[in-house]
């Protein structure tokens, strides 16, 4: 096994457990692989601005990658966001706009309108989409082994669905397991909270095909973070995947890959 991202780890109840580590990316997050593709596509089509609602990681990654390019990154954040994260985002993004996101779900056209400074600008809302970028993770895993299950965190669902698309193409016998928070408001797994997702129906369809999604209480999220933060370079939102054995009955022979979505490298 040659991948420096894929290594065997010790997880209770699973003899064949592996970690696929996205914390080794430039900014320490799984969002880097998506944002590289989004930015390249935007530059090719001469887009002026990319705007997204972010809780930190996605916006910081995209804005940092866009440094030195003509593409401007506008981050829409909740007024509740930690002041330290606000300051870090303002240090890399073209603009950071604070809104009350608790009371209103913004439509894509509203998100674009918030970022617009003149009528000639070409602006894309990239809050969601480009989930196929995550297929490369599955391809790399399946180049080295034949997993039975791939476990990933679930926020809006883009990563989960991207993993499923990768499974369908590279290892169709495998299944995806998504782990997310129960909370419908602020969660300790703060990067996974989303009041609305365009992927709801697609995720429901995926569960009908044998893929699974489990939701954790805040108590469970805090416990799993305490238990696994020394095993991998994780933050609460990425450690959540290690709760899968408490919710799903893996067989001793199963090969299970846990995707560590990373721990942001704030620079």
N, C-alpha and C positions, 0 to 999 in steps of 0.2 A: 504494500500500500504506500504510494508515493505522495499523496496529497498532504500538504502541511496543514490543511484545514480539518482533516478528518482523522480522528484518533479514538482509540478505545478508552472508555472511562468506566468507573465503577458506579453503578446505579442499583439501588436495592431491587431485588426480584428479577433483574434482567442480566443474565450472564453475557449476552452479546449486545452491549450498549455502546454506542459511538456518539461522539460529539462532532458536529460540523460547525466550525468556529468562524463566524463572520466578524468577530472583534479584531481580526488581523487586517481588516480593510483600512484604507487611508484615514478615515474619520471614525473608525471603530464600529460602524453600524451596517446592517444589512441594506439599509436605504442607499448606501453608496453605489451598489451595483445597478439599482434602478435609476438613480439620479445621473449616473454617467451616460446611460442610454438616452434619457430624457433630454439632457443638455446637448448631446451631439445632434439629436434630431432637431431640436429647436434652432441650433446654430445653422444647420443645413438649410432650414426653411426661413432663416432670417427673422426669427421671432424677437420682438423687442423686450418682452417681459414674461416671466413665469411667476405665477402667483399661487400660493397654497396656504391652506389652514394647517398649522403645525403646533405640536406641543413641545417642539425643541429639536429633536434629532433630525427629522426629515428636512426641516428648513435650514438648519445649520449645515448639514451635509451638502445640500443643493447650493446654497449661497457660497460656501467655501469652494466647491468645485467650479463655480461660475466666476470666481475671481480671475481677472485678466481677460475675460471674454466680453463681448458686447451685450450679452444677455443680462438684464436686470432681474434680480430676485426680490419679490415682495412677499413677506411673511405676515399672515394674519394670525394673531394669537389671542388667547383668552386673557382678559384683564386679571384673571386669577393666577396666571403663570408666575412662577417664582421670579423675583426681581433679578436674581443672578443670571437666569436663563435669558430674560429679556435683554439684559446688557450684552450678553455674548452674541445673541442674534443681531442686535443692532450694530455690533462690531463687524459683521460680515455681509449682512443683507443690504440691498439698496434702500429698502424701506421696511419698517416693522409697524404694523397697524394693530392697535389693541381694540377689541370689540367685546361686547357682552355676548358670549357664545352660548350661555346657559339658556337663554330665552328664545333664540331664533336659529333655525337651521338655514344656512345660506345656500341658495341655488347657485349653480356654476355661473350664470349670467350676473348674479349679484356679486359674487367673488371677483369677477373680472371688472365690474363697474367700480368696486372699491379701489382697485389698483390703477384705474385709468387716469392719465393726466392730460391726454389729448385724443382727438378722434382718429388720428392716423396710426396710433400704436397697434401693433399686433400682439395680443396678449393671450396666453393660454392658462387655464386653470389646471394645475397638475397636483391638486390635493389627492386625487385618486387616479387610477389608470396605470398603464404600463406594467401590469402584473406579470406579463410574459417575461420580464427581465429576470424574474426569480427562477425561471426554468433552468438557467445555467447552473444553479446550485444543485438541482436534482441530477443534471447531466454529469456533473463532477462526482457526485456520490455514486451514481450507477456505473461510472467508469471504473470504480474501485471495488464495488461490492454489489450484491443484490439484496437490498433491504426489504423487510416485510412491512415496516412502518417508518414513516418520517414524521416527526413531531415538530410543530412550529407554533409560534405565538399567533394569536388572533386579535387584531385591532379592528380595522375596517373590514378586513378579510382579503385584501389584495395579495398578501404573502401566501396565505392558505390556498387561494385559488391558483396562484402562480405555481406553487408546489404541485398541486393536482394536475395542472397542464403538463408539467415536467414528468410526473409519474406516468401519465397517459402515453407520453412519447418515448420515455427511456426505460421505464421499469413498470409496465402495466399491472403486474401482479401485486405491487405494493399498495398500501393505503396511507392516506394522510390523517393525522390527528392534530386538531387545532386546540390550543388552550388559551382561554381569555378570561377576563374578569367578569364577575356577575354584576358589578356595580353599574348602574345607569347614570351615575354622576361621577364625581372625582374618585379616582382609585389610587392605591399605593402603586399599582402598575400603571403609572401615569401616561406612558407613551401608547397605551393600548385603549384608552378611553375614547369612545367616539359616540356622539349622540345619534348619529345617522350614518348609514352606509349604502352606497349604490349596489353593493354586492349581496344584499340580504337574500334575494330570490335564488341567486346562483349558489350561495352557500347551502340553502335549504335543499336544492337539487343535488348538491354534492353529497349530502348526508343520506340521501335516498340511494346512492350508489355505493354505500359502504364506508365512506369517509366519516370521521366523527369530530364533533366539537364539544368540549367540556368547559364549563364556566366555574371559576373559583370564587370563594368568599374572600373577603379582605384578610381574614384570619389565616386562611390557607396560603394566600399570596405572601404574606409576611413570613410565615413559617418556612416556605420553600426557599425564599430568598436567604433567610438565615442559614438554612441547611446547605445551600449550594454555592453561595457567593465565594467560597474559598476553593471550590473545585474548578470553576470557570470564571473568565473575566466577564461578569454579567452585572446588569442593573436589575431592579425588580421586574421590569417588563420583559426582560429576556430570560430570567431565571424561572419564570412561570411554567416553561415547558417540562421542567423536571417533576412536576406534579402528576404527569400522565400515568405513572404506575399506580397511583392511588385511585385512579378513576377507570382505568382500562385493564382488563385481565390479559396481560401478555403471556404467551407460552414460553417456557424455558428455552425453546429452540429459536424463538423469534430474534431476528436481527433488527434492532431499533436504532434509528439515527435521530438524535436531538439537535435541532438547529439552534445554536446560540446566536440570536439576532444582534448581539454585541453590547458594548458599553461605550457611549459616546466619548470620543477624544476631543475635548474642548481645547482649542489652541489659541 
